Amino acid sequence: MKNESGRPHKFSSISGLHRALGLPKPLHPLISLVNYAMITTPASELPQTLLLDFYKISYKTKLQGKIKYGQHYYDFDEGGISFVSPNQIIAASEDEKDYSGYTLLIHPDFLRSYSLAKTILQYGFFSYSANEALYLSEKEKKTISEVFEHILLELNGAIDDFSQDVIISHIEVLLNYSNRFYKRQFITRKAANHDILTKLEEMLNHYFNDKESLMKGLPTVQYLADKLNLSPRYLGDLLRSLTGLNTQQHIHEKLIEKAKQYLTSDNLSVAEVAYQLGFEHPQSFNKIFKKKTNLTPVEFKHTFNKN
């Protein structure tokens, strides 16, 4: 069933994905826990890109090869978890030559009458790229494995009035543990993450010192994330863990720093400074400057000149 058109192959149902993987029908039409060892369809016969109408949480207990983070490669043999939300394109990775583990597939309708239906996307890692997976220590792997085993027991057991409640509770536990372990990952990868922070600062300095770039407007979060080969959400969470500021706040900090240079060292009007910084309307510049400094640009110039 390999798709030769180059377009992602869309799966609207969990049952459809099971058929493509050579698996028996799922025990429940809206949720399934797939054991990689049971997949019978060769990888070469599967589409290179997939588009799913459901959540996919993949727990791989063993990975061989290298995973790219930004400009660097890291070796991870201890396994990890990746998170995919509905309508997010999944590309096959040639780096993952050998792995085992589980994939939890959850249709949004399974969550429909629960608060998790609204809160699930507050877990930012559903917006991360595949190369920004959560890599687990041995202790963390044991914890995650136990949660998956509980879900599997519920799916294989007799269905009663509490089955769905219990499975939803286990999914929430899985997500909360993942949130905790991602925070740990940001800390334990501090050296690599500081490299990303340093590169971001260099990019912002270059952008704000390049008049041609500024004429196009302020750099966007998407622009910076693309340059760093990271997803916008992962970059924001990484920066917040290091500095307390997200990507947009870093952009604004650099903007204010540059604005103060113009306001104090050049004989420019506030409107001219706004124009130099890529603002079409001075009012927009004034609003950001006042919000960040508690002074309008005019008040800042006046205060500086008094000193």
TABELRA-V851958 format. One record per pair of residues at least 24 apart in sequence whose C-alpha atoms are under 10 Angstrom apart, sorted by the first residue. I is the first residue (numbers start at 0). J is the second residue. Records with the same first field share a line. If there is no record, write none. Layout:
I->J, J
This chain:
0->40, 43, 44, 45, 46
1->42, 43, 44, 45, 46, 47, 48
2->44, 45, 46, 47, 48, 49
3->46, 47
4->46
5->46, 47, 48
6->46, 47, 48, 49, 50
7->46, 47, 48, 49, 50, 51, 88, 89, 90
8->45, 46, 47, 48, 49, 50, 51, 88, 89
9->46, 48, 49, 50, 51, 52, 86, 88
10->49, 50, 51, 52, 53, 86
11->50, 51, 52, 53, 85, 86, 106
12->51, 52, 53, 104, 105, 106
13->51, 52, 53, 54, 104, 105, 106
16->49, 51, 104
19->44, 45, 46
20->44, 45
25->154
26->154, 155
27->109, 154, 155
28->105, 106, 109
29->53, 104, 105, 106, 107, 108, 109, 110
30->54, 55, 103, 104, 105, 106, 107, 108, 109, 110, 154, 166
31->55, 101, 102, 103, 104, 105, 106, 150, 151, 154
32->56, 57, 101, 102, 103, 104, 105, 147, 148, 150, 151, 154
33->57, 100, 101, 102, 103, 104, 151
34->58, 59, 99, 100, 101, 102, 103
35->59, 98, 99, 100, 101, 102
36->98, 99, 100, 101
37->99, 101
42->91
45->91
46->89, 90, 91
47->89, 90, 91, 92
48->88, 89, 90, 91, 92
49->86, 87, 88, 89, 90, 91
50->83, 84, 85, 86, 87, 88, 89, 90
51->83, 84, 85, 86, 87, 88, 89, 104, 106
52->84, 85, 86, 87, 104, 105, 106, 107
53->83, 84, 85, 86, 87, 104, 105, 106, 107, 108, 109
54->82, 83, 84, 85, 86, 87, 102, 103, 104, 105, 106, 107, 119, 125
55->81, 82, 83, 84, 85, 87, 102, 103, 104, 105, 106, 125
56->80, 81, 82, 83, 84, 101, 102, 103, 104, 105, 125, 173, 174
57->81, 82, 83, 100, 101, 102, 103, 104, 132
58->82, 98, 99, 100, 101, 102, 103, 132, 133, 134, 135, 140, 143, 144, 147
59->95, 97, 98, 99, 100, 101, 102, 134, 135, 140
60->98, 99, 100, 101, 134, 135, 137, 140, 144
61->95, 97, 98, 99, 100
62->94, 95, 96, 97, 98, 99
63->94, 95, 96, 97, 98
64->93, 94, 95, 96, 97
65->93, 94, 95, 130
66->92, 94, 95, 129, 130, 131, 132
67->94, 129, 130, 131, 228, 229
68->128, 129, 130, 131, 132, 191, 192, 195, 227, 228, 229
69->130, 131, 191, 192, 194, 195, 224, 225, 226, 227, 228, 229, 230
70->191, 194, 195, 226, 227, 228, 229
71->191, 194, 195
72->130
73->191
75->134, 135
76->134, 135
77->134, 135, 136, 137, 140
78->132, 133, 134, 135, 136, 137, 140
79->132, 133, 134, 135, 136, 139, 140, 143
80->129, 131, 132, 133, 134, 135, 140, 143, 177
81->124, 125, 127, 128, 129, 130, 131, 132, 133, 134, 177
82->122, 123, 124, 125, 126, 127, 128, 129, 131, 132, 133, 174, 177
83->124, 125, 126, 127, 128, 129
84->119, 120, 124, 125, 126, 127
85->125
87->125, 126, 128
88->128
89->128, 129
90->129
91->129
92->129, 130
100->144, 147
101->144, 147
102->147
103->147, 150, 151, 170
105->170
109->163, 167
110->163, 164, 167
113->163, 164, 167
114->167
115->167, 168, 170, 171
118->171
119->170, 171, 174
122->174, 175, 177, 178
123->178, 232, 233, 235, 236
124->174, 177, 178, 181, 230, 232, 233, 236
125->232, 233
126->230, 231, 232, 233
127->229, 230, 231, 232, 233, 234, 236
128->228, 229, 230, 231, 232, 233
129->229, 230
130->228, 229, 230
131->229, 230, 233, 234
132->181
133->177, 178, 180, 181, 182, 183, 184, 185
134->177, 180, 181, 184
135->177, 180, 181, 183, 184
136->180, 184
139->176, 177, 180
142->173, 176
143->172, 173, 174, 176, 177
144->173
145->173
146->170, 172, 173, 176
147->173
181->236, 237
182->236, 237, 240
183->240
184->237
185->236, 237, 238, 239, 240, 241
186->237, 240, 241
189->237, 240, 241
192->234, 237, 238, 240, 241
193->237, 238, 241
195->227, 229, 234, 237, 238
196->227, 234, 237, 238, 241, 242
198->226, 227
199->223, 224, 226, 227, 234, 238, 246, 249, 250
200->249, 250, 253
202->226, 227
203->249, 250, 253, 254
204->253, 254, 257
206->253
207->250, 253, 254, 256, 257, 258, 275, 276, 277
208->257, 276
209->276
210->275, 276, 277
211->275, 277
212->276, 277
213->274, 275, 276, 277, 278
214->274, 275, 276, 277, 278, 279
215->276, 277, 278, 279
216->274, 275, 276, 277, 278, 279
217->250, 251, 254, 276, 277, 278
218->247, 250, 251, 254, 277
219->246, 247, 250
220->245, 246, 247, 248, 249, 250
221->246
223->250
248->291
251->287, 288, 291
252->288, 291
254->284, 287, 288
255->284, 287, 288, 289, 291, 292
258->284, 288, 296
259->288, 296, 299, 300, 303
261->300
262->296, 297, 299, 300, 301, 303
263->299, 300, 301, 303, 304
268->296, 297, 300
269->295, 296, 297, 300
270->296
272->296
